[in-house]
């Protein structure tokens, strides 16, 4: 009888404790941010999602091979002049965060796997900063979706803010510029309609303008992401 009473008491105590509201983690004070810099997109994407390809398998195969050939030529012409888009995004965000009053350090010597350079092991990051911001491009290039016959720009980048030893991220968002949205949202920005090219040849003929739209997209993302990071950690 005594054992039964003790067991019942234990169950009641355990149940009561489990019903208590969990204490939220205290948000850390962030005055300094170390940035794991973005790397350049490799390669830049060039894709044509022809609507007919979703109906006729043969067209899908031909379209895939055609896009692959064009992507190679697109990259060769685009990279004839270095874009250094990774450094641009990193430096622009560092500048914006300093304007918000943060001490910012760019971590140049971060260990990265050779076969997946954006898959950084956060436990190996060495810094005395209060938080770390990892920047990376998820996709950059020209894309012709099923809804359009033109090639449209796509600049997508992601930022993750973490504190070493803390399981949850303070911020983890992807921001897109260009083809992935038809209307603006906090996480998506519409490109200028003039950056729409009716053919592969017109893209190559305006390659200087294409470089500029990638830079414009990166600048827009840097401002938006910096503002969101500030709101997330303040």
C-alpha positions as CSV (number, residue, x, y, z in Angstrom):
1,X,0.0,0.0,0.0
2,X,2.9,2.3,0.8
3,X,4.5,1.6,-2.5
4,X,1.2,2.3,-4.3
5,X,0.9,5.6,-2.5
6,X,4.4,6.6,-3.4
7,X,3.9,5.7,-7.0
8,X,0.7,7.8,-7.2
9,X,2.4,10.8,-5.6
10,X,5.3,10.5,-8.1
11,X,2.8,10.5,-11.0
12,X,1.0,13.5,-9.7
13,X,4.2,15.5,-9.2
14,X,5.5,14.5,-12.6
15,X,2.2,15.5,-14.3
16,X,2.1,18.8,-12.5
17,X,5.6,19.6,-13.5
18,X,5.0,18.7,-17.2
19,X,2.0,21.0,-17.2
20,X,4.0,24.0,-16.1
21,X,4.7,26.5,-18.9
22,X,8.2,26.2,-20.4
23,X,10.5,29.1,-19.7
24,X,11.4,30.9,-22.9
25,X,15.1,31.3,-23.6
26,X,16.4,34.7,-22.8
27,X,17.3,36.6,-26.0
28,X,21.1,37.3,-25.8
29,X,22.4,40.9,-26.0
30,X,24.0,41.3,-29.4
31,X,26.4,44.2,-29.9
32,X,28.9,42.5,-32.2
33,X,28.3,40.3,-35.2
34,X,30.8,38.1,-37.1
35,X,29.9,37.3,-40.7
36,X,30.7,34.1,-42.5
37,X,31.0,35.6,-46.0
38,X,28.9,34.5,-48.9
39,X,30.7,32.7,-51.7
40,X,30.2,33.4,-55.4
41,X,27.4,31.4,-57.1
42,X,29.0,28.5,-58.9
43,X,27.7,28.1,-61.5
44,X,25.2,30.8,-62.4
45,X,21.9,29.2,-63.4
46,X,20.3,29.4,-66.8
47,X,17.0,27.5,-67.1
48,X,14.0,27.4,-69.4
49,X,10.9,25.7,-68.0
50,X,9.0,25.4,-71.2
51,X,5.3,24.7,-70.5
52,X,5.2,22.0,-73.2
53,X,7.9,20.1,-71.4
54,X,5.5,19.2,-68.6
55,X,3.2,17.6,-71.2
56,X,5.5,16.0,-73.7
57,X,8.5,14.0,-72.3
58,X,10.6,14.3,-75.5
59,X,10.4,18.0,-75.3
60,X,11.4,17.9,-71.7
61,X,14.6,16.0,-72.6
62,X,15.5,18.3,-75.5
63,X,14.8,21.3,-73.3
64,X,17.0,20.0,-70.5
65,X,20.0,19.4,-72.9
66,X,19.4,22.8,-74.6
67,X,19.4,24.6,-71.2
68,X,22.5,22.8,-70.1
69,X,24.4,23.9,-73.3
70,X,23.2,27.4,-73.0
71,X,24.0,27.6,-69.3
72,X,27.7,26.7,-70.1
73,X,27.9,29.4,-72.7
74,X,26.1,31.9,-70.4
75,X,28.6,31.3,-67.6
76,X,31.6,31.6,-69.9
77,X,30.4,35.0,-71.2
78,X,29.2,36.2,-67.8
79,X,32.4,35.3,-66.0
80,X,34.7,36.9,-68.6
81,X,34.6,39.8,-66.2
82,X,34.5,38.7,-62.5
83,X,31.4,39.7,-60.6
84,X,32.7,39.0,-57.0
85,X,29.0,38.8,-56.0
86,X,29.8,37.0,-52.7
87,X,32.1,39.7,-51.6
88,X,29.7,42.4,-52.6
89,X,26.8,40.9,-50.6
90,X,29.0,40.4,-47.6
91,X,30.5,43.9,-47.6
92,X,27.2,45.6,-48.2
93,X,25.5,43.8,-45.3
94,X,28.5,44.5,-43.1
95,X,28.2,48.2,-44.0
96,X,24.5,48.2,-43.2
97,X,24.9,46.5,-39.9
98,X,27.6,49.0,-38.8
99,X,25.1,51.7,-39.6
100,X,22.7,50.1,-37.1
101,X,25.5,50.4,-34.5
102,X,26.9,46.8,-34.5
103,X,30.6,46.0,-34.3
104,X,31.1,43.8,-37.4
105,X,33.9,41.4,-38.2
106,X,34.1,39.4,-41.5
107,X,35.5,35.9,-40.9
108,X,37.8,35.2,-43.9
109,X,39.4,32.0,-42.6
110,X,36.3,29.8,-42.2
111,X,36.8,26.0,-42.7
112,X,34.6,24.9,-45.6
113,X,34.1,21.4,-47.1
114,X,35.5,21.3,-50.6
115,X,32.4,19.6,-52.1
116,X,29.9,21.8,-50.3
117,X,31.5,25.1,-49.4
118,X,28.4,26.6,-47.8
119,X,27.9,23.7,-45.4
120,X,29.8,25.3,-42.6
121,X,30.1,23.4,-39.2
122,X,29.1,26.2,-36.8
123,X,30.9,24.5,-33.9
124,X,34.2,25.1,-35.6
125,X,33.7,28.9,-36.1
126,X,36.1,30.8,-33.9
127,X,35.0,34.3,-32.9
128,X,34.4,36.5,-29.8
129,X,31.4,38.2,-31.4
130,X,28.0,38.0,-29.6
131,X,26.4,36.4,-32.7
132,X,27.4,35.0,-36.1
133,X,25.7,35.7,-39.4
134,X,26.2,33.1,-42.2
135,X,25.5,34.4,-45.7
136,X,25.0,32.3,-48.8
137,X,23.4,32.6,-52.2
138,X,20.9,29.8,-52.9
139,X,20.5,30.5,-56.6
140,X,21.5,33.3,-59.0
141,X,20.9,33.3,-62.7
142,X,18.3,33.7,-65.5
143,X,15.1,31.7,-65.5
144,X,12.2,31.4,-68.0
145,X,9.2,30.0,-66.1
146,X,6.1,28.4,-67.5
147,X,4.3,31.7,-67.0
148,X,6.6,33.7,-69.3
149,X,8.4,33.4,-72.6
150,X,11.1,35.7,-71.4
151,X,14.2,35.1,-69.3
152,X,14.0,36.9,-66.0
153,X,16.6,37.5,-63.3
154,X,16.7,35.4,-60.1
155,X,18.9,36.4,-57.1
156,X,18.2,34.4,-54.0
157,X,20.2,34.6,-50.8
158,X,19.9,33.2,-47.3
159,X,21.1,34.5,-43.9
160,X,21.3,32.6,-40.6
161,X,22.1,34.3,-37.3
162,X,23.2,32.0,-34.5
163,X,24.9,32.2,-31.1
164,X,27.4,29.4,-30.3
165,X,26.0,27.1,-27.7
166,X,22.4,28.1,-28.3
167,X,20.2,25.6,-30.2
168,X,17.7,27.9,-31.8
169,X,18.7,30.5,-34.5
170,X,17.9,34.1,-33.9
171,X,17.3,34.6,-37.6
172,X,17.1,32.2,-40.6
173,X,15.5,33.5,-43.8
174,X,15.8,33.4,-47.6
175,X,15.2,36.6,-49.5
176,X,14.5,36.5,-53.2
177,X,14.7,39.1,-55.9
178,X,13.2,38.7,-59.4
179,X,11.4,35.8,-61.0
180,X,10.3,34.1,-57.8
181,X,7.6,36.7,-57.0
182,X,5.0,38.6,-58.8
183,X,4.3,41.0,-55.9
184,X,6.5,42.3,-53.2
185,X,6.6,40.8,-49.7
186,X,9.0,41.1,-46.7
187,X,10.9,38.2,-48.2
188,X,10.5,38.8,-51.9
189,X,11.3,41.7,-54.2
190,X,10.2,42.3,-57.8
191,X,12.8,43.2,-60.4
192,X,12.4,46.0,-62.9
193,X,10.3,44.8,-65.9
194,X,13.0,46.1,-68.2
195,X,15.2,43.1,-67.1
196,X,13.2,40.7,-69.2
197,X,14.9,39.1,-72.2
198,X,12.9,37.4,-75.0
199,X,15.6,35.0,-76.1
200,X,19.0,33.5,-75.2
201,X,20.6,35.7,-77.8
202,X,19.2,38.8,-76.2
203,X,20.6,37.7,-72.8
204,X,24.1,37.4,-74.2
205,X,23.8,40.6,-76.1
206,X,23.0,42.4,-72.9
207,X,25.4,40.6,-70.7
208,X,26.7,43.8,-69.1
209,X,23.2,44.7,-68.1
210,X,22.7,41.2,-66.7
211,X,25.7,41.7,-64.5
212,X,24.2,44.9,-63.3
213,X,20.8,43.4,-62.4
214,X,22.6,40.7,-60.4
215,X,24.4,43.4,-58.5
216,X,21.2,45.4,-58.1
217,X,19.5,42.3,-56.7
218,X,22.3,41.7,-54.3
219,X,22.2,45.3,-53.1
220,X,18.4,45.1,-52.5
221,X,18.8,41.9,-50.6
222,X,21.6,43.3,-48.4
223,X,19.4,46.2,-47.3
224,X,16.4,44.0,-46.6
225,X,18.3,41.3,-44.8
226,X,20.3,43.8,-42.7
227,X,17.0,45.4,-41.5
228,X,15.5,42.0,-40.7
229,X,18.6,40.8,-38.8
230,X,18.6,44.0,-36.8
231,X,14.9,43.5,-35.9
232,X,15.6,39.9,-35.0
233,X,18.5,40.5,-32.6
234,X,17.7,43.9,-31.1
